[in-house]
Amino acid sequence: MMITGLTADSFFTQLTLLIFAIFFVSGIMIGYSRTWHLLETNNGLTEQQQNAIRLGLPLVVWLLGGVLCLAGLFSSANTHMYTSIGVFLIAFPILDTQLKTPGYLARCAVLFIVWEVGHIQNLFSVQNILVSLGLLGLFYLIRTHKMAVRYRFWTCMAAGLYVALGFWLTYPGIPITDINLWFSIGLYMVMTAITCGYWIIQKSQDMVSPKNKGDQDITPTTLYASYERDVNSLFDANRGSKTSMTIAIIDIDRFTDINDRFGRRGANAILADFEALLQQVLQQYSTAYHLFRSGGEEFNAIFTNATPVDTAPILLDCWDTVRTHEFYYQEHEVDLTISVGVTAVQTVDESVEDTYKRATKSLNQSKRVGRDAITVEGVDQHARRATNWYPTYRYFVQPIVNASQSDHPLLLNEMLLREFDRNRWRLPESFEIPVTTQISLIKQVLNHNDCRGVNINLTAKQFSDPEIAKALVHFKKHEPRIDEFVVEIMDAPTSEIVENISHIYAAGGIKLYLDDVGSDNSYELVLDMFKYIDGIKFAIQNLRKTNAPDQLLERIGFWKNIANQNNLEFVLEGVETNDESQYSVDHYGIFRQQGYYFAKPSLPEEESVK
């Protein structure tokens, strides 16, 4: 095979342009990555600044990439180089971290459109259709395995190679022997290699804290000295205020094996990643805390103004999040579990050492029962059975789906509280559990289920509490896995309370639904609340026994009209057959539906939608 258009002059001209192009794109990519990194670290940015970066940054590179692609279409010189750079600038933001579904789909859509416009002359050729389908498959793989693609060099290069080869080998009007085609592919791969390498280096720097970089050592003695000073101050302040304080010692199980496997530098990197994960979990709760590394693989979480029972859901969340998190070092996946010892400061404690010794004794008990456990005040509470520490609650999930589409895509998961009692799951006697427990249970669902829509229920008493509202808003702000958050009011409080509390939820991007309209919550009772809420739910199952089918349809139509008149979302609950579902879609336009026809409530790891 002979390469056409290859002369000494053209080769060195292309090589010079290639070098300039690489420096140009590298500067853009580094600036983009550093700015986006501010979102990843949440380094003191306001919500407005975060939104500006999320929206503005990709728009800038899309605009620049689009201009270069247009230049490639209409320019007579260097068209392929312009196009290759343009496609790369549009493609690499797909690997941005902490993307919600709309942001990711927008990135995929822009690249797909640019791809098809570039192939407009052979849009419906077999080659382009097959490669385009492969591109859609690549989008799915990146969405489900983004961290593995972004931070594994050869995986990232493989994804870039598919885009480069797929785009250029099917590009109309350019033979495979043309030197410009291979320069374009080479340029794309060099830019991909630089970008992947930069991301991996940046990740490594994040994982190793400044105190642990290079060969500088922090000994257990210096770490403990710093920890002791701070903890003594907290202890003295607690004794003066007469409030509760809880100490939890968190130790990574079998960390010696990790040290032996990866060496000191690798162990430090994993420790830094572990600490960042703990911070991320703890920040999602409004309970005041202080996290210290007291030496080696041991961390200490101190909760002020909180008892061990208050901290129970938080520590269970830490336990579950660590177990389900994918830790990596140099492309090797590392599984971690933790053992925890918990105690509260007691009036007989003369110094923090008395408290710390008791927490250490509980930690040792967790180790003795087989690790991967939590011990409170000397009583082991393995997190998977946790029977004596606080009641065993779980959120079961039932999907709210889009019934207008044949595959019933999942919109939200309603989270239904259950309590394990006498060897089976049952409805709890009281639904008024602490908000920290609710957040911990939501996190358990997110750890075991991919749905990014959350719908929880609050009683009138819970909804009326502004501190619960603030805690849920705080949680949503710090939980990137939630795209849509709905609070469902089970029994309506007064309209004055709804008006006052709704502002807190609205400011935090949380929707409000009224449940059981037309049955538990009558029209007269909720009439004045419509302007403060976002949706209503009508439960067929509450009225089946007392209403004939025609009466049910009349009631459904009445409440759907109310929703339309007040611009409210409408959810039909209790759908049990295909006929009910289809009739509601065809005659009333009700596409948000929920019921046994689609799925019964189940544990999140067992969810299956019909």
C-alpha positions in Angstrom: 0.0 0.0 0.0 1.4 3.4 -1.0 0.8 6.5 1.0 -0.4 9.3 -1.4 0.5 12.9 -0.9 3.7 12.1 1.0 6.7 14.3 0.1 9.5 15.6 2.3 8.0 19.1 2.2 4.5 18.0 3.1 5.7 15.6 5.8 7.7 18.3 7.6 4.9 20.8 7.2 2.4 18.4 8.6 4.8 17.5 11.5 5.3 21.2 12.4 1.5 21.8 12.4 1.1 18.6 14.4 3.5 19.9 17.1 1.8 23.3 17.3 -1.6 21.6 17.4 -0.6 19.4 20.3 0.6 22.3 22.4 -2.5 24.2 21.6 -4.9 21.4 22.6 -2.8 20.5 25.6 -3.2 24.1 26.9 -6.9 24.0 26.5 -7.2 20.6 28.0 -5.1 21.4 31.1 -7.1 24.6 31.7 -10.4 22.8 31.3 -9.3 19.9 33.6 -8.0 22.3 36.3 -11.2 24.3 36.3 -13.4 21.2 36.4 -11.2 19.8 39.2 -12.6 22.7 41.3 -16.0 20.9 41.1 -14.5 17.6 42.1 -12.9 19.0 45.2 -15.8 21.4 46.0 -13.1 23.8 47.0 -15.2 26.6 48.6 -17.3 27.2 45.5 -20.7 28.7 45.8 -23.6 26.9 44.2 -23.8 29.6 41.5 -20.1 29.2 40.8 -20.5 25.4 40.5 -23.4 25.8 38.1 -21.5 28.3 36.0 -18.6 25.9 35.6 -20.9 23.0 34.8 -22.7 24.9 32.1 -20.1 27.3 30.8 -17.0 25.1 30.6 -18.4 22.5 28.1 -20.1 25.2 26.1 -16.7 26.9 25.6 -15.0 23.8 24.3 -18.0 22.8 22.2 -18.0 26.3 20.6 -14.3 26.1 19.9 -14.6 22.5 18.6 -17.6 23.4 16.5 -15.7 26.3 14.9 -12.8 24.0 14.1 -15.1 21.4 12.6 -16.7 24.0 10.4 -13.3 25.2 9.3 -12.5 21.6 8.4 -15.6 21.5 6.2 -15.0 24.8 4.4 -11.3 25.3 4.5 -9.1 24.2 1.6 -6.0 23.6 3.7 -5.4 21.5 6.8 -9.0 20.5 6.8 -8.4 17.1 8.4 -6.3 18.6 11.2 -8.9 21.2 12.1 -11.6 18.5 12.1 -9.5 16.1 14.2 -8.9 18.8 16.9 -12.5 19.8 16.8 -13.8 16.3 17.3 -11.3 15.8 20.2 -12.4 19.0 22.0 -16.0 17.9 21.7 -15.3 14.3 22.8 -13.0 14.5 25.8 -15.6 16.3 28.2 -17.6 13.0 28.0 -15.1 11.7 30.6 -15.8 14.5 33.1 -16.4 13.2 36.6 -19.4 13.9 38.8 -21.8 14.3 35.8 -25.5 13.9 36.3 -27.5 12.1 33.6 -28.6 15.3 31.7 -25.0 16.6 31.5 -23.7 13.3 30.3 -26.4 12.9 27.7 -25.8 16.4 26.5 -22.1 15.6 25.9 -23.0 12.4 24.1 -25.6 14.2 21.9 -23.2 16.9 20.8 -20.5 14.4 19.8 -23.0 12.2 18.0 -24.4 15.2 16.1 -20.9 16.4 15.1 -20.0 12.8 14.1 -23.1 12.4 11.8 -22.7 15.9 10.3 -19.1 15.0 9.3 -20.5 11.8 7.7 -23.5 13.5 6.0 -22.4 12.2 2.6 -22.5 8.6 3.7 -24.9 8.9 6.6 -26.9 5.8 5.8 -24.0 3.6 4.6 -23.6 0.3 6.3 -20.2 1.2 7.6 -21.3 4.5 9.2 -24.4 2.9 10.7 -22.4 0.1 12.3 -19.7 2.4 13.6 -22.4 4.8 15.0 -24.0 2.0 16.9 -20.6 1.1 18.3 -20.3 4.7 19.4 -23.5 4.5 21.3 -22.3 1.3 22.9 -19.1 3.2 23.9 -21.2 5.9 25.5 -22.9 3.3 27.6 -19.6 1.6 28.7 -18.2 5.0 29.7 -21.2 5.9 31.7 -21.1 2.6 33.6 -17.3 2.3 33.9 -16.2 5.9 33.8 -13.5 5.8 36.5 -11.9 2.7 34.9 -11.8 4.4 31.5 -10.6 7.8 32.7 -7.9 6.6 35.1 -6.6 3.5 33.3 -4.2 4.6 30.5 -4.7 1.8 28.1 -8.5 1.6 28.6 -8.6 5.3 27.9 -6.4 4.9 24.8 -8.6 2.1 23.5 -11.7 4.4 23.8 -9.8 7.2 22.0 -8.6 4.7 19.3 -12.2 3.6 18.6 -13.3 7.2 18.1 -10.3 8.1 15.9 -10.4 5.0 13.7 -14.2 4.9 13.6 -14.5 8.6 12.5 -11.7 8.7 10.0 -11.9 5.3 8.3 -15.5 5.9 7.5 -15.0 9.6 6.6 -16.3 10.3 3.1 -14.0 11.2 0.3 -10.7 10.3 1.9 -8.9 7.2 0.8 -7.2 4.9 3.3 -3.8 5.7 1.6 -4.0 9.4 2.1 -1.3 10.7 4.4 -3.7 13.3 5.9 -5.9 10.5 7.3 -3.1 8.9 9.2 -1.8 12.3 10.5 -5.3 13.0 11.7 -5.6 9.6 13.5 -2.1 10.1 15.0 -2.9 13.6 16.2 -6.0 12.4 17.9 -4.2 9.6 19.7 -1.3 11.9 20.8 -3.9 14.3 22.3 -5.7 11.4 23.9 -2.4 10.1 25.5 -1.5 13.5 26.9 -5.0 14.0 28.3 -5.2 10.5 29.9 -1.7 10.9 31.3 -2.6 14.3 32.8 -5.8 12.9 34.4 -3.9 10.0 35.9 -1.1 12.3 37.3 -3.7 14.7 38.7 -5.6 11.8 40.4 -2.3 10.5 41.9 -1.5 13.9 43.3 -5.0 14.1 44.8 -4.7 10.7 46.4 -1.4 11.6 48.1 -1.9 14.4 50.6 0.7 17.2 50.6 2.2 15.9 53.9 2.8 12.5 52.4 4.2 13.5 49.0 7.6 12.3 47.9 9.8 10.7 50.5 8.7 13.0 53.4 7.6 10.8 56.3 4.9 11.6 58.9 5.6 9.2 61.8 2.9 7.8 64.0 4.4 9.9 66.8 4.0 13.3 65.1 0.5 12.3 63.8 -0.6 11.3 67.3 0.8 14.4 68.8 -1.3 16.6 66.5 -4.3 14.4 67.1 -3.9 14.5 70.9 -3.7 18.3 71.0 -6.9 18.7 69.0 -8.8 16.0 70.8 -7.8 17.4 74.2 -9.3 20.7 73.2 -12.5 19.1 72.1 -12.7 17.1 75.3 -12.2 20.1 77.5 -14.8 22.1 75.5 -17.2 19.2 75.9 -16.7 19.0 79.6 -17.4 22.7 79.9 -20.6 22.6 77.9 -22.0 19.4 79.4 -23.1 18.1 76.0 -22.7 14.7 74.5 -19.6 13.7 72.5 -18.9 10.4 70.7 -15.6 9.0 69.6 -15.3 6.4 66.8 -12.0 4.7 66.0 -12.1 3.5 62.4 -9.5 1.0 61.4 -8.9 -0.5 57.9 -8.9 -4.3 58.1 -5.8 -6.2 57.0 -4.0 -3.1 55.8 -0.7 -4.8 56.3 -1.5 -6.9 53.3 -2.0 -3.8 51.2 1.3 -2.3 52.5 3.1 -5.5 51.5 1.4 -5.6 48.1 1.8 -2.0 47.0 4.6 -0.6 49.2 4.6 2.5 51.3 3.7 4.9 48.4 0.8 2.8 47.3 -0.5 2.3 50.8 -0.4 6.1 51.4 -2.2 6.7 48.1 -5.0 4.3 49.1 -5.1 5.8 52.6 -5.6 9.3 51.1 -8.4 8.0 48.9 -10.0 6.3 51.9 -9.8 9.5 53.9 -11.4 11.5 51.1 -14.2 9.0 50.9 -14.9 9.2 54.7 -14.9 13.0 54.4 -17.4 12.8 51.6 -19.8 10.6 53.6 -19.5 12.6 56.8 -20.1 15.9 54.9 -23.5 14.7 53.8 -24.8 14.9 57.4 -25.5 18.0 59.4 -24.0 16.4 62.6 -20.8 18.2 63.6 -17.7 16.1 63.3 -13.9 16.1 63.3 -11.9 13.5 61.4 -8.3 12.7 62.4 -5.7 10.2 61.2 -4.0 9.1 64.4 -1.4 7.0 62.7 -1.0 4.1 60.3 -4.4 3.0 59.0 -6.3 4.2 62.0 -8.7 7.2 61.8 -10.8 8.9 64.5 -14.1 10.5 64.0 -15.3 12.7 66.9 -18.9 13.8 66.9 -19.8 16.7 69.1 -23.3 17.1 70.6 -24.1 13.6 69.5 -24.6 10.2 71.3 -23.6 6.8 69.9 -27.3 6.3 68.9 -27.2 9.6 67.0 -24.1 8.5 65.1 -25.3 5.0 64.4 -26.7 5.7 60.9 -23.7 7.8 60.0 -21.2 5.1 60.9 -23.3 2.4 59.2 -23.2 4.6 56.1 -19.4 4.8 56.3 -19.2 1.0 56.7 -21.5 0.3 53.7 -19.9 3.0 51.5 -16.4 1.6 52.1 -17.5 -1.9 51.3 -19.1 -1.0 48.0 -16.5 1.5 46.8 -14.0 0.6 44.1 -10.6 1.6 45.3 -7.8 1.6 42.7 -4.0 1.9 42.7 -2.1 1.7 39.4 -5.0 0.0 37.7 -5.4 -2.6 40.5 -8.7 -2.8 42.2 -8.5 -2.9 46.0 -11.3 -4.1 48.3 -11.5 -2.6 51.8 -13.5 -3.2 54.9 -13.4 -1.4 58.3 -13.7 -2.3 61.9 -15.0 0.4 64.3 -15.0 1.0 68.0 -17.5 3.5 69.4 -17.9 5.1 72.8 -19.3 8.2 74.4 -17.5 10.6 76.8 -18.7 9.8 80.3 -18.8 11.9 83.4 -16.3 9.6 85.1 -13.7 10.2 82.4 -10.9 12.4 83.9 -9.1 12.8 80.5 -9.6 12.0 76.9 -7.3 9.0 77.4 -10.0 7.3 79.5 -12.5 7.7 76.6 -9.9 6.7 74.0 -9.0 3.5 75.9 -12.6 2.5 76.0 -13.0 3.1 72.3 -9.9 1.1 71.6 -11.3 -1.8 73.6 -14.4 -1.7 71.5 -12.3 -1.6 68.3 -10.4 -4.7 69.5 -13.7 -6.5 70.1 -14.6 -5.7 66.5 -11.4 -7.3 65.4 -11.9 -10.4 67.6 -15.4 -11.1 66.1 -13.9 -11.3 62.6 -13.4 -7.7 61.6 -15.8 -5.8 59.2 -17.8 -5.0 62.4 -18.9 -2.1 64.6 -18.7 -2.4 68.4 -20.4 0.1 70.7 -19.4 0.3 74.4 -17.9 -3.2 74.3 -20.9 -4.8 72.6 -20.2 -6.0 69.1 -22.8 -4.8 66.6 -21.8 -6.4 63.3 -23.3 -4.0 60.8 -25.1 -6.7 58.9 -27.2 -7.6 62.0 -27.0 -4.5 64.2 -29.8 -5.7 66.4 -29.1 -4.0 69.7 -27.6 -0.7 68.7 -30.7 0.7 67.0 -33.7 -0.7 65.1 -32.9 -2.5 61.8 -34.5 -0.3 59.2 -34.2 -0.5 55.4 -35.8 1.4 52.6 -37.6 -0.9 50.2 -38.0 0.6 46.8 -41.0 0.7 44.4 -40.5 2.4 41.0 -42.4 5.3 39.5 -42.2 4.7 35.7 -43.0 6.4 32.5 -45.9 4.2 31.4 -46.2 6.0 28.0 -43.2 4.1 26.7 -43.2 0.3 26.2 -40.1 -0.4 28.2 -41.4 1.6 31.2 -38.2 3.6 31.9 -37.6 4.3 35.6 -38.2 7.9 36.7 -38.0 7.7 40.5 -37.7 5.1 43.3 -40.2 5.7 46.1 -38.5 4.6 49.3 -40.8 2.8 51.7 -39.6 2.3 55.3 -39.5 -1.3 56.7 -38.3 -2.7 60.0 -36.9 -6.1 60.5 -38.8 -7.7 63.4 -39.2 -11.4 64.4 -37.3 -12.6 61.4 -39.3 -10.7 58.8 -39.7 -7.3 57.3 -42.8 -5.4 58.3 -44.2 -1.8 58.5 -42.7 0.0 61.5 -44.9 1.1 64.3 -43.6 4.7 63.8 -42.3 6.3 60.7 -40.7 9.2 62.6 -37.1 8.1 62.5 -34.2 10.6 62.8 -33.2 12.4 59.6 -29.6 11.0 59.9 -31.2 7.5 59.7 -33.2 8.5 56.7 -30.1 9.9 54.9 -28.1 6.7 55.8 -30.9 4.5 54.4 -31.0 6.6 51.2 -27.3 6.1 50.8 -27.7 2.4 51.2 -30.2 2.4 48.3 -27.8 4.5 46.2 -25.0 2.1 47.0 -26.9 -0.8 45.7 -29.2 0.7 42.9 -28.5 2.8 39.9 -31.7 4.9 39.9 -30.9 8.6 40.2 -34.4 9.7 41.3 -35.3 9.6 45.0 -38.7 9.9 46.5 -39.1 9.7 50.3 -42.1 10.1 52.6 -42.4 12.4 55.6 -45.1 12.6 58.2 -46.7 16.0 58.9 -44.5 16.3 62.0 -41.3 15.6 60.1 -42.3 17.9 57.3 -43.0 20.7 59.7 -39.5 20.6 61.2 -37.2 23.1 59.4 -34.1 21.3 60.7 -35.1 18.1 58.8 -35.6 20.2 55.6 -32.2 21.8 56.0 -30.5 18.4 56.6 -32.1 16.9 53.5 -31.2 20.0 51.4 -27.6 19.7 52.7 -27.5 16.0 51.8 -28.8 16.6 48.3 -26.2 19.3 47.7 -23.4 16.9 48.6 -24.7 13.7 46.9 -23.8 13.7 43.1 -25.7 10.5 42.4 -29.2 12.2 42.8 -30.7 13.9 39.8 -34.2 14.3 41.1 -35.3 14.4 44.8 -38.9 14.4 45.8 -40.3 14.7 49.4 -43.8 13.2 49.7 -46.0 14.6 52.4 -48.0 11.6 53.8 -50.6 13.6 55.8 -51.0 17.3 55.1 -50.1 19.8 57.7 -51.6 23.3 57.6 -51.2 25.5 54.5 -49.2 28.0 56.6 -46.6 25.3 57.5 -46.4 24.2 53.9 -45.9 27.7 52.7 -43.0 28.3 55.2 -41.2 25.0 54.8 -41.6 24.8 51.0 -39.2 27.7 50.5 -36.4 25.7 52.1 -37.0 22.7 49.9 -37.4 24.8 46.7 -34.2 26.7 47.4 -32.4 23.3 47.6 -33.9 21.9 44.4 -36.2 19.4 46.2 -39.7 18.8 44.9 -42.8 18.5 47.1 -45.6 16.0 46.4 -48.9 15.6 48.3 -49.7 11.9 48.8 -53.2 10.3 48.8 -55.2 13.2 47.5 -58.8 12.3 47.2 -58.6 9.8 50.1 -56.6 10.7 53.1 -56.1 14.3 51.9 -59.4 15.8 50.7 -59.7 18.6 48.1 -60.9 21.1 50.8 -58.0 20.2 53.0 -55.3 20.8 50.4 -56.9 23.4 48.2 -54.7 26.3 49.5 -51.4 24.2 49.2 -51.2 23.8 45.4 -49.1 26.9 44.8 -46.4 25.7 47.2 -46.0 22.1 45.9 -44.8 20.5 42.7 -47.0 17.4 42.4 -49.8 15.2 43.7 -50.3 11.4 44.0 -53.6 9.7 43.6 -53.7 6.2 45.1 -56.3 3.9 43.5 -55.8 1.2 46.1 -57.2 3.4 48.8 -60.6 3.6 47.0 -61.1 0.3 45.2 -63.2 -1.2 47.9 -65.6 1.8 48.3 -65.9 2.9 44.7 -67.2 1.3 41.5 -64.9 1.4 38.4 -66.8 4.3 36.9 -66.5 6.3 40.1 -62.8 5.6 40.2 -62.3 6.9 36.7 -64.3 10.0 37.5 -62.1 10.7 40.6 -58.9 10.1 38.6 -60.1 12.6 35.9 -61.1 15.2 38.5 -57.6 15.1 40.2 -55.8 15.1 36.8 -57.7 18.2 35.9 -56.7 19.8 39.2 -53.1 19.0 38.5 -53.3 20.5 35.0 -54.9 23.6 36.2 -52.2 24.2 38.8 -49.2 23.0 36.7 -48.6 20.1 39.0 -47.0 16.7 38.2 -49.5 13.9 38.6 -48.6 10.3 39.7 -51.2 7.5 39.5 -50.4 5.0 42.3 -51.8 1.5 42.7 -51.8 0.4 39.0 -52.3 -3.3 38.9 -53.1 -4.3 35.3 -52.0 -3.4 31.8 -55.5 -2.2 31.0 -55.5 0.3 33.9 -52.1 1.6 32.8 -52.9 2.0 29.1 -56.3 3.5 29.7 -54.8 6.1 32.0 -52.2 7.0 29.4 -54.6 7.1 26.5 -57.6 8.9 28.1 -55.9 11.2 30.7 -52.3 11.5 29.5 -51.1 10.1 32.9 -47.6 8.8 32.2 -46.2 8.8 35.7 -47.4 5.6 37.2 -46.7 3.3 40.1 -48.1 0.0 41.3 -47.8 -3.8 41.5 -48.2 -4.1 37.7 -44.7 -2.6 37.3 -43.1 -3.9 40.5 -43.8 -4.7 44.1 -41.7 -3.0 46.8 -38.3 -4.8 47.2 -34.9 -4.3 48.6 -32.9 -2.1 46.3 -30.4 -4.8 45.3 -33.4 -7.0 44.2 -35.4 -4.4 42.2 -36.8 -5.5 38.9 -39.2 -3.4 36.8 -41.7 -5.0 34.5 
